[in-house]
């Protein structure tokens, strides 16, 4: 038993070192920076809790929070509906279904920044800025989320459907009483990734709109970027980052707890 424990610890050590170096240490550094007036060039000085109290006075951040929440709701609903529909469409084996699965997933092979530049060149300059970003995200991520949902759908035993059909269940009853309940863990994973990714949106808005027009498409992460690399105030950016991290952790915890309770 002791030899097994030592072997397990040795196998886990490289991953643990990477986690400490690239997650724990940066996280502690951000927390420490958030307590200081930390210019990009110059000596930091302690100013706690000024970086946190200043968040309430940042008008641009308030607008960015409202826009990010609106964008998150729009993306989560539309992306989940599209990905779930595609997963149901290619769920069963039939001639040509492999081609469509590959075609739907293929946009994931394009880098997000490259995809943003592609849409920047293809779309008209007078088209709605938010609409451009939504269309880009749907095109880029629908196939990826479809694949995750498809994996969950194919994990449902066919015997359950056959037994329900023998009992006279309709297609809607099969979907609402079997597919959705047994797919809840997968749905929880997909929704968590969608919400987290939307709240952290940056690339598409920075490349497509630069936050315009009139800061109407400025996301929370763009505000953090501006605080750090335009206003050169790393302490303020770190304070906003810490608050955003806490909110993301709370949202994810509540969401997973609700879905786990319903599943139980």
Secondary structure, DSSP 8 states (H G I E B T S, - for coil): -HHHHHHHHHHHHHHHHHHIIIIIHHHHHHHHHTTEE-BSSS--EE-TTHHHHGGGG-HHHHHHHHHHHHHHHHHHHHHHHHHHHHHHHTSS--TTHHHHHHHHHGGGGS-HHHHHHHHHHHS-TTS-HHHHHHHHHHHHHHHHHHHHHHHHHHTS-HHHHHHHHHTT--HHHHIIIIIHHHTHHHHHHHHHHHHHHHHT--HHHHHHTTT-STTTT--HHHHHHHHHHTS-BHHHHHHHHHHHHHHHHHHHHHHHHHHHHHH-
